[in-house]
């Protein structure tokens, strides 16, 4: 017995929760007061009260860092001076348990609203962070050279730097709300999440009392142009682009799709509206390849180009379905949550041709006044097949009044004057 190693009596328990018998703090989703709602604790402590871990897919890198001896397993972050750079909320939608089911509305206020619990030793970490920055894109300088945008030394500098408030959001799923959003049984949802993640999270089926799940997926980033205090105030016009990640186009400028051009066009609309006295919002979701992943996307590219007759609009979505089994897994049903978190009830100028996005937003109670298409001259030649395929598939056929957008800008300008 003298040779027994210090840790020899420790067991690996097949659960992400300790077995100390301590009852975790309750999470009462949708409660109007954060202390009544309760904190989301996904750190590896005895107080944790959710399934999964903070940081989504990056939690695996944290685990690797601990295993490699580069990070202490019990490290607690020092959150001094990390408070939001701009105040967002609370908004009425925060206390509606069905408006927001895929993020924590209080996730950026943890150090403030849960200060008492943190002082008692609870490891409560933010799932939302708010900061300020500038962005600079060549498309903005092109728009200034063409006379479509102008510098105001506030929203847009003479050098083409746009001032923004940036918000990073980690996904936090309230499972009963997710199930209702998709009109499925919660038990079926939990079972499928358990089985189709290789049984990574046994609590999905063994702990029905735990209703919050931190999924290992990418989150979202919000870029706000103009004053965040105007969000949710219907006196001010609002422009919006909800954009799903496309690394090849957004970062490297691949011209097989219109993703970066439409993103740049949406940012231009946001700046224009903010300068006219309103506010602009770009939501950037980490849903690469229609949430099918980049490997699947590239396989589909090959299949489309090598088929008989070459890349054709009538086969555009069919080839995706052949490889992935579905045409799209972005599930826009969850997309409106971040806009509800921002307090948005009306979008005056929506830079999108997607009926999936339109219908999800309108179905969640957000009014869309105008839908603004991408200008024809911004569509790359190699992306024409994508546009033809989307038109043939019925994209952008509801409530299109792009000419009205000038009226919206005039309305905002009048307010600012």
C-alpha positions as CSV (number, residue, x, y, z in Angstrom):
1,X,0.0,0.0,0.0
2,X,3.0,2.3,0.5
3,X,3.7,2.2,-3.2
4,X,0.1,3.4,-4.1
5,X,0.2,6.5,-6.2
6,X,-1.6,9.6,-4.8
7,X,-4.3,9.5,-7.5
8,X,-4.8,5.8,-7.7
9,X,-8.1,5.9,-5.9
10,X,-9.6,8.4,-8.3
11,X,-12.1,7.2,-10.8
12,X,-13.1,8.5,-14.2
13,X,-16.8,9.1,-14.1
14,X,-18.6,8.9,-17.4
15,X,-20.4,12.1,-16.9
16,X,-19.5,15.8,-17.3
17,X,-20.9,16.5,-13.8
18,X,-19.3,15.7,-10.4
19,X,-21.0,13.2,-8.1
20,X,-20.6,15.3,-4.9
21,X,-24.4,15.3,-4.4
22,X,-24.5,19.1,-4.4
23,X,-27.7,20.3,-6.1
24,X,-26.7,22.7,-9.0
25,X,-28.1,26.2,-9.1
26,X,-31.4,26.2,-11.0
27,X,-31.7,27.8,-14.4
28,X,-35.2,29.3,-14.9
29,X,-35.1,30.2,-18.5
30,X,-36.9,33.5,-19.4
31,X,-37.0,34.9,-15.8
32,X,-36.9,38.7,-16.0
33,X,-34.3,39.0,-13.2
34,X,-30.9,37.4,-13.8
35,X,-30.7,36.1,-10.2
36,X,-34.0,34.4,-10.6
37,X,-32.9,33.1,-14.0
38,X,-29.7,31.8,-12.6
39,X,-26.2,31.7,-14.1
40,X,-25.0,29.4,-16.8
41,X,-22.0,27.5,-15.3
42,X,-20.2,25.3,-17.8
43,X,-16.8,25.3,-16.2
44,X,-15.4,22.0,-14.8
45,X,-16.4,22.7,-11.2
46,X,-18.8,21.1,-8.7
47,X,-21.2,24.0,-9.4
48,X,-21.7,23.4,-13.1
49,X,-25.4,23.2,-14.0
50,X,-25.3,22.6,-17.8
51,X,-24.4,19.9,-20.3
52,X,-21.2,20.5,-22.2
53,X,-18.5,23.1,-21.8
54,X,-17.9,26.8,-22.4
55,X,-16.3,28.0,-25.7
56,X,-18.0,25.5,-28.0
57,X,-15.6,23.7,-30.3
58,X,-12.7,25.6,-28.7
59,X,-13.2,23.6,-25.5
60,X,-11.3,20.8,-27.2
61,X,-8.3,23.0,-27.6
62,X,-8.5,23.9,-23.9
63,X,-8.6,20.2,-23.1
64,X,-5.6,19.6,-25.3
65,X,-3.7,22.5,-23.6
66,X,-4.5,20.9,-20.2
67,X,-3.3,17.5,-21.3
68,X,-0.1,19.0,-22.8
69,X,0.6,20.7,-19.5
70,X,0.3,24.2,-20.9
71,X,-2.8,25.2,-18.9
72,X,-3.8,24.4,-15.3
73,X,-7.0,22.4,-15.2
74,X,-8.3,24.6,-12.4
75,X,-7.5,28.0,-14.0
76,X,-10.1,30.6,-13.3
77,X,-10.0,33.7,-15.6
78,X,-9.3,37.1,-14.2
79,X,-12.2,39.2,-15.7
80,X,-11.0,42.6,-14.4
81,X,-11.8,45.3,-17.0
82,X,-13.5,42.9,-19.4
83,X,-17.0,44.5,-19.0
84,X,-18.9,45.3,-22.2
85,X,-17.6,48.4,-24.1
86,X,-21.2,49.3,-25.0
87,X,-24.4,48.6,-23.0
88,X,-26.8,46.2,-24.8
89,X,-30.1,45.5,-23.1
90,X,-31.9,44.3,-21.2
91,X,-34.8,44.2,-23.7
92,X,-38.3,42.9,-23.3
93,X,-37.5,39.9,-25.5
94,X,-35.1,38.7,-22.8
95,X,-37.9,37.7,-20.6
96,X,-39.8,35.8,-23.3
97,X,-38.6,32.2,-23.1
98,X,-39.6,31.5,-26.7
99,X,-37.9,34.5,-28.3
100,X,-34.4,33.5,-27.3
101,X,-33.5,29.8,-27.0
102,X,-30.0,29.5,-28.5
103,X,-27.9,32.1,-26.5
104,X,-27.8,33.5,-23.0
105,X,-29.2,37.0,-22.9
106,X,-27.3,37.8,-19.8
107,X,-24.1,36.3,-21.1
108,X,-22.2,39.6,-21.4
109,X,-23.3,40.8,-17.9
110,X,-22.0,37.9,-15.8
111,X,-19.4,39.9,-13.8
112,X,-22.1,42.5,-12.9
113,X,-25.3,40.6,-12.3
114,X,-23.7,37.5,-10.7
115,X,-21.0,39.4,-8.7
116,X,-22.3,38.0,-5.4
117,X,-22.2,34.4,-6.6
118,X,-18.7,34.9,-8.1
119,X,-17.5,36.3,-4.8
120,X,-18.7,33.1,-3.2
121,X,-16.5,31.0,-5.4
122,X,-18.8,30.2,-8.3
123,X,-16.8,30.0,-11.6
124,X,-19.3,31.9,-13.8
125,X,-17.9,32.8,-17.2
126,X,-19.2,35.1,-19.9
127,X,-20.7,33.6,-23.1
128,X,-21.0,37.0,-24.8
129,X,-18.4,39.7,-25.1
130,X,-18.8,43.3,-26.4
131,X,-16.0,45.5,-27.6
132,X,-15.3,48.4,-30.0
133,X,-13.2,48.3,-33.1
134,X,-12.7,49.6,-36.7
135,X,-13.0,47.6,-39.9
136,X,-11.5,48.4,-43.2
137,X,-12.4,46.7,-46.5
138,X,-11.4,47.6,-50.0
139,X,-15.0,47.4,-51.0
140,X,-15.8,50.4,-48.7
141,X,-13.0,52.4,-50.3
142,X,-14.4,51.5,-53.7
143,X,-17.9,52.6,-52.6
144,X,-16.4,55.9,-51.5
145,X,-14.6,56.4,-54.8
146,X,-17.8,55.7,-56.6
147,X,-19.7,58.2,-54.5
148,X,-22.0,55.7,-52.9
149,X,-20.5,56.3,-49.4
150,X,-19.0,59.4,-47.9
151,X,-16.8,60.0,-44.9
152,X,-18.4,61.7,-41.9
153,X,-15.5,61.3,-39.5
154,X,-17.8,59.4,-37.2
155,X,-19.2,56.2,-38.7
156,X,-16.7,56.2,-41.7
157,X,-13.3,57.9,-41.8
158,X,-11.7,59.5,-44.8
159,X,-9.4,56.4,-45.0
160,X,-12.4,54.1,-45.2
161,X,-12.3,52.8,-41.6
162,X,-15.7,52.0,-40.3
163,X,-16.3,52.3,-36.5
164,X,-18.2,49.4,-35.1
165,X,-19.3,47.7,-31.9
166,X,-18.4,44.0,-32.1
167,X,-20.2,41.3,-30.2
168,X,-19.0,37.7,-29.9
169,X,-21.6,35.1,-28.9
170,X,-21.2,31.5,-27.8
171,X,-24.2,29.2,-28.4
172,X,-26.2,28.3,-25.3
173,X,-29.2,26.1,-26.0
174,X,-32.2,25.9,-23.8
175,X,-33.3,22.4,-24.9
176,X,-37.1,22.7,-24.2
177,X,-37.1,25.9,-26.3
178,X,-35.1,24.3,-29.1
179,X,-37.5,21.4,-29.2
180,X,-40.5,23.7,-29.4
181,X,-38.9,25.8,-32.1
182,X,-38.5,22.7,-34.3
183,X,-41.9,21.2,-33.2
184,X,-40.2,18.0,-31.9
185,X,-40.3,16.1,-28.6
186,X,-37.6,17.2,-26.2
187,X,-36.7,13.6,-25.4
188,X,-36.3,12.8,-29.1
189,X,-34.1,15.9,-29.5
190,X,-31.9,14.9,-26.6
191,X,-31.6,11.3,-27.8
192,X,-30.6,12.4,-31.3
193,X,-28.1,14.9,-30.0
194,X,-26.6,12.1,-27.8
195,X,-26.5,9.5,-30.5
196,X,-25.3,11.6,-33.4
197,X,-22.4,13.2,-31.5
198,X,-20.9,9.8,-30.9
199,X,-22.5,9.8,-27.4
200,X,-20.2,12.6,-26.3
201,X,-22.7,14.0,-23.8
202,X,-24.4,11.2,-21.8
203,X,-26.3,13.8,-19.6
204,X,-28.5,14.4,-22.6
205,X,-30.2,11.1,-21.8
206,X,-29.3,10.6,-18.2
207,X,-30.0,14.0,-16.7
208,X,-33.4,15.3,-17.9
209,X,-33.2,17.9,-15.0
210,X,-30.4,19.7,-16.9
211,X,-32.1,21.8,-19.5
212,X,-29.2,23.8,-20.9
213,X,-26.7,22.5,-23.4
214,X,-23.4,24.2,-24.6
215,X,-23.1,22.6,-28.0
216,X,-19.6,22.2,-29.5
217,X,-20.4,24.4,-32.6
218,X,-19.4,27.8,-33.9
219,X,-21.1,30.9,-32.6
220,X,-21.8,34.3,-34.1
221,X,-20.3,37.7,-34.3
222,X,-22.4,40.9,-34.5
223,X,-21.1,44.2,-36.0
224,X,-23.1,47.2,-35.1
225,X,-22.7,50.4,-37.1
226,X,-24.0,53.5,-35.3
227,X,-25.1,53.9,-31.7
228,X,-26.2,50.6,-30.0
229,X,-28.6,52.5,-27.9
230,X,-30.8,53.0,-31.0
231,X,-31.3,49.3,-31.4
232,X,-34.9,48.3,-30.7
233,X,-36.0,52.0,-30.9
234,X,-38.5,52.1,-33.8
235,X,-37.9,55.8,-34.3
236,X,-34.6,55.0,-36.0
237,X,-34.3,53.1,-39.3
238,X,-32.4,49.8,-39.2
239,X,-30.4,48.0,-41.9
240,X,-29.4,44.4,-41.4
241,X,-27.4,41.7,-43.1
242,X,-27.5,38.1,-41.6
243,X,-24.6,36.4,-43.2
244,X,-23.5,32.7,-42.9
245,X,-19.8,32.0,-43.1
246,X,-18.1,31.4,-46.4
247,X,-14.4,31.3,-45.7
248,X,-13.4,30.9,-49.4
249,X,-15.3,34.0,-50.5
250,X,-15.3,36.1,-47.3
251,X,-11.6,35.8,-46.6
252,X,-9.9,34.7,-49.8
253,X,-12.2,36.3,-52.4
254,X,-13.2,33.1,-54.2
255,X,-15.6,34.1,-57.0
256,X,-17.7,31.0,-57.3
257,X,-20.3,32.5,-55.0
258,X,-21.7,35.9,-54.0
259,X,-20.9,35.7,-50.3
260,X,-18.3,38.3,-49.9
261,X,-19.9,40.7,-52.4
262,X,-23.2,40.4,-50.6
263,X,-21.5,40.8,-47.2
264,X,-19.8,44.0,-48.4
265,X,-23.0,45.3,-49.9
266,X,-24.8,44.7,-46.6
267,X,-22.1,46.6,-44.7
268,X,-22.4,49.4,-47.2
269,X,-26.2,49.5,-46.5
270,X,-25.5,49.5,-42.7
271,X,-23.0,52.4,-42.9
272,X,-25.4,54.4,-45.2
273,X,-28.3,53.9,-42.8
274,X,-26.2,54.7,-39.7
275,X,-25.0,57.9,-41.3
276,X,-28.6,58.8,-42.0
277,X,-29.4,58.7,-38.3
278,X,-30.3,55.0,-37.9
279,X,-28.2,51.9,-37.1
280,X,-26.9,49.0,-39.0
281,X,-26.4,45.4,-37.9
282,X,-24.4,42.6,-39.5
283,X,-24.8,39.1,-37.9
284,X,-22.0,36.7,-39.0
285,X,-22.8,33.1,-38.2
286,X,-20.3,30.3,-38.2
287,X,-22.2,28.0,-40.5
288,X,-19.7,27.1,-43.2
289,X,-21.1,25.5,-46.3
290,X,-24.7,25.9,-45.3
291,X,-23.6,24.3,-42.0
292,X,-22.5,21.2,-43.9
293,X,-18.8,22.0,-43.5
294,X,-16.1,23.0,-45.9
295,X,-15.1,19.5,-46.9
296,X,-18.7,18.8,-48.0
297,X,-18.7,22.1,-49.8
298,X,-15.6,21.3,-51.8
299,X,-16.9,17.8,-52.6
300,X,-20.0,19.4,-54.0
301,X,-18.0,21.9,-56.1
302,X,-16.2,18.9,-57.7
303,X,-19.4,17.0,-58.3
304,X,-21.1,20.1,-59.9
305,X,-18.2,20.9,-62.2
306,X,-17.6,17.3,-63.3
307,X,-21.1,16.3,-64.1
308,X,-22.2,16.0,-67.7
309,X,-22.9,19.4,-69.1
310,X,-20.8,21.2,-66.5
311,X,-21.9,23.4,-63.7
312,X,-25.6,24.0,-64.2
313,X,-28.2,25.9,-62.2
314,X,-30.8,23.1,-62.4
315,X,-28.3,20.8,-60.7
316,X,-26.9,23.3,-58.2
317,X,-28.8,22.2,-55.1
318,X,-29.3,18.6,-56.2
319,X,-25.6,17.9,-56.1
320,X,-25.5,19.2,-52.5
321,X,-28.3,16.9,-51.6
322,X,-26.6,13.9,-53.2
323,X,-23.4,14.4,-51.2
324,X,-24.9,15.7,-47.8
325,X,-28.3,14.1,-47.8
326,X,-29.9,17.6,-47.5
327,X,-29.6,20.9,-49.3
328,X,-29.1,23.0,-46.3
329,X,-28.6,22.5,-42.5
330,X,-28.3,26.1,-41.4
331,X,-31.6,25.9,-39.6
332,X,-32.6,29.6,-39.8
333,X,-35.2,28.8,-37.1
334,X,-32.5,29.7,-34.6
335,X,-31.1,32.7,-36.5
336,X,-33.6,35.4,-35.2
337,X,-32.5,34.9,-31.5
338,X,-29.6,37.3,-31.7
339,X,-31.8,40.0,-33.3
340,X,-34.3,39.6,-30.4
341,X,-31.4,39.9,-28.0
342,X,-30.6,43.2,-29.6
343,X,-34.2,44.3,-29.1
344,X,-35.0,44.5,-32.8
345,X,-38.6,44.3,-33.8
346,X,-38.4,45.8,-37.3
347,X,-35.8,45.8,-40.1
348,X,-36.2,48.6,-42.6
349,X,-33.6,47.4,-45.1
350,X,-32.8,43.7,-45.2
351,X,-29.8,42.8,-47.4
352,X,-30.8,39.3,-48.4
353,X,-32.5,37.3,-51.1
354,X,-33.1,34.3,-48.9
355,X,-36.7,33.4,-48.2
356,X,-35.5,31.0,-45.5
357,X,-34.1,34.0,-43.6
358,X,-37.0,36.2,-44.4
359,X,-39.6,33.7,-43.3
360,X,-37.7,32.8,-40.1
361,X,-37.5,36.5,-39.1
362,X,-41.1,37.3,-39.9
363,X,-42.3,34.1,-38.3
364,X,-40.5,35.1,-35.1
365,X,-42.3,38.5,-35.0
366,X,-39.8,40.7,-36.6
367,X,-41.2,43.0,-39.3
368,X,-39.2,43.4,-42.6
369,X,-40.0,46.6,-44.6
370,X,-37.7,46.3,-47.6
371,X,-35.5,43.5,-49.0
372,X,-32.5,44.8,-50.9
373,X,-31.0,42.6,-53.6
374,X,-27.3,42.6,-54.4
375,X,-26.6,45.0,-57.3
376,X,-26.0,43.1,-60.6
377,X,-22.6,44.7,-61.1
378,X,-21.3,43.2,-57.9
379,X,-22.0,39.6,-58.9
380,X,-18.8,37.7,-60.1
381,X,-19.1,36.1,-63.5
382,X,-18.4,32.6,-62.1
383,X,-21.2,33.1,-59.5
384,X,-23.9,33.6,-62.1
385,X,-24.9,29.9,-61.9
386,X,-25.4,30.3,-58.2
387,X,-27.8,33.3,-58.7
388,X,-29.7,31.5,-61.5
389,X,-30.0,28.4,-59.2
390,X,-31.4,30.5,-56.3
391,X,-33.9,32.3,-58.6
392,X,-35.0,28.9,-60.0
393,X,-35.3,27.6,-56.5
394,X,-37.7,30.4,-55.5
395,X,-35.3,32.6,-53.5
396,X,-36.3,36.3,-53.2
397,X,-39.9,36.2,-54.3
398,X,-41.7,37.7,-51.3
399,X,-42.1,41.4,-50.6
400,X,-39.3,42.7,-52.8
401,X,-39.3,46.5,-53.0
402,X,-35.7,47.5,-53.5
403,X,-36.7,50.9,-54.9
404,X,-38.3,51.8,-51.5
405,X,-34.9,51.7,-49.8
406,X,-34.3,55.3,-50.8
407,X,-37.4,56.3,-48.9
408,X,-36.0,54.6,-45.8
409,X,-32.7,56.5,-46.0
410,X,-34.6,59.7,-46.5
411,X,-36.6,58.9,-43.4
412,X,-33.4,58.4,-41.4
413,X,-31.8,61.5,-42.7
414,X,-34.8,63.5,-41.6
415,X,-34.6,62.1,-38.1
416,X,-30.9,63.0,-37.9
417,X,-31.6,66.6,-39.0
